[in-house]
């Protein structure tokens, strides 16, 4: 009898403890979700790795096979015309129908993968960073030509391109003469029909661009020592 | 002789390279080898990248600025910055162009017989000092004043405060942050006892829901909004745009909810009503960490000169507060606010869900509000009732509009009632300031004088005779502008303006001083998340342009305060910052030392034990918590935050038969503040060349107005003709119009009302009544 009472009271006790624990965990569940530890590490908004280079791989063979459309080539002059300095976000050279849209899907319709736009008689340039959806945060339409006040800002010359300009040896693969922040995907600007003709690669199918083309020594971070 | 191993290794390397080269040339005689291949690679040839916070808004993006031959030529985002993570907005990328417009002021100009005459800096500074002395002698020290700005660097604001409060002995120091952030300050002080947000931008990475209270973040804080969008891509967060007007933010949000102007007060109370009704209250949190208070009501709107108001807190309990909330059922509030009861319940459910972390954002919508302190209290109430505060992702967050609204005006305290630490009315605070400033404590007056609007009224009345305006453009930004412009042009007033370009404010000046801006000098800014960021001088200022800090030091010395203004020219910024840090030498507000600021993209105060504090009042993160509990609101004597009972009250001026439309004013993505810098940046001006009035489609149709048509707006204070913009950048609700204020040729502030929040004294630029007609 005593033994049975003991077992019963043990189970009762366990049950009570179970209820108490369950109640506690239920209540904590109702409170705010667990708070993460604050660390200094974070994922940068702009790509920091070089993996962006492979982003548009699946078009590489198409680009290689595509004949060059001589009549609708962009030139580097056009490319730099819309930039306040080499590396600046380009302005939008065409009217945009919806003033309230931030871009996103509207812009990406044409600028994610490019293609010929009959209306503008041109190939749409491809964005190297389609994950940044608030396009018009950086890219703005130019409505007028006149200035509010004249400016003395001096635009520095763009990096020289062409045979030998960025090559260490004659005929060696040219180095990358610009920073790749926001522009990790080489093929966005260097491959396909919208690529400016001076910087269009002859071998888009090679994909792993940075295997042969390396950033300028000065642009890469110096780790010092050694 | 002894060579170190590195030298030997270098020598060997060079020898190897030379011999390899020689061999190579011998082997391939027709191939040219370059000894220094990097010389050929050109984008950054000679470009030196230096770090600085952005010149424009309060987000405080860290920029890397490319310098070549002493000129700033390029900008990119700093990938190491925890603020912008490598991204900028169009203003930031082109910010350096703002230094190079052709009409830069390079020489001091002094008005003689109605004509501006070029003079030397020394002569102009002499004249200013002479005029100040003369004014103090004839009209008393409270007749001289300085009006600065949230664009002042920390040293600018600090020396201004030291000169006026400590040395001259007048509390006549105010700044445009009174028009911008004063309500945020009183909101924090009334609810928590200490200024500035408890959380930080990292909250964005943890929150599940974002509620934007009258904040067009996509245009005004674009880089932070991109962080929201980035989180939505990664984690599927919810963004609610709660506003009076449809904007880009509304288009991007998961839900856009429109409310009638001023009724945010009622909606916030209705959300609290729902939270209480549905038992979503975090009772442990409220019980341990909150008190209930009610304040005075029917405060008025400050429309008359000499208006004074001091709030009185009265203790109440939770039951009384619940009784008060009973008036704010969603059904009742729906009628008043135009927000459906369902939407109110939806927002309450998001705040109330214990498994969702919620961030509230706001800026001018809640700050420029005649009941602005109240609405901030009410939003804090929501977070306090649910315990969603001071923890990662749970964060009511007040955004700022100027690069150093927090760092300079709020932390250095360049307001009439403030000192770098504390307030002028407190004896202990005065003693501390006097000690550090090396002045007799009697010098610091215990009486606050004029807040910004009243300061300009005093100038108009003649109580103030001398005003020095630095880094701001009040003749574009003051509400009810005509009165204050006429006042500043009256005879017997002496106005000094330090600026970089001619503006409507330099037009009323007696002396114009050319200023060295931003990276033409050394300084620090403090952004919205308590982050202090340093920038070095990167380029030379043009002509005789001089930093605001040094202008003030020069005048202070001429006034005889050489002992207090002992700084060396080469090291004055370092010396001033070191002196300033002494005011905040405590665990609740310690500032990071300069060598830390120089080495990284800023640090957040309180900076204790070599670490920034990300979440204040939470004992897990904040070393200033001392009560042994999870949370400690140490700004209040008993460590408890306050849940305020604040009712809905109508605005001072509502549309009526004569003036049937609401007028709201604000900014656009491309332009910043009064546009004096951004309009001189070609890409920005070309994108947004002039002001306009936004109309609702139905109103435009009825009035037969199309985009581009000329429209006349009239208020009780003035009238203006603007081109119409129908269904363009923003779409106001029916019977409302919106006008951006950046265009100095279309001064919308001639129409706005100078009513202000009685607690913060900040004017309401978002609500007044106008009539609209096609011309």
Interface residues (C-beta under 8 A of the other chain):
Chain A: X29 X30 X31 X32 X33 X35 X36 X38 X40 X42 X43 X44 X45 X46 X48 X84 X85 X86 X87 X88 X89 X91 X99 X100 X101 X102 X104 X131 X132 X133 X134 X136 X137 X138 X139 X140 X141 X142 X143 X144 X145 X146 X147 X148 X149 X150 X151 X152 X153 X154 X155 X156 X157 X158 X159 X160 X164 X165 X166 X167 X168 X169 X170 X175 X177 X178 X179 X181 X182 X216 X217 X218 X219
Chain B: X31 X32 X33 X34 X37 X38 X40 X41 X42 X43 X44 X45 X47 X66 X68 X71 X73 X74 X75 X76 X77 X79 X82 X84 X85 X86 X87 X88 X89 X90 X93 X94 X96 X97 X100 X101 X102 X103 X202 X205 X206 X218 X222 X223 X225 X226 X227 X229 X230 X233 X246 X247 X248 X250 X251 X252 X282 X284 X354 X355 X356 X357 X387 X388 X391 X392 X393 X394 X501 X614 X615 X620 X621 X669 X670 X679 X680 X681 X682 X683 X684 X685 X686 X687 X688 X689 X727 X728 X729 X730 X731
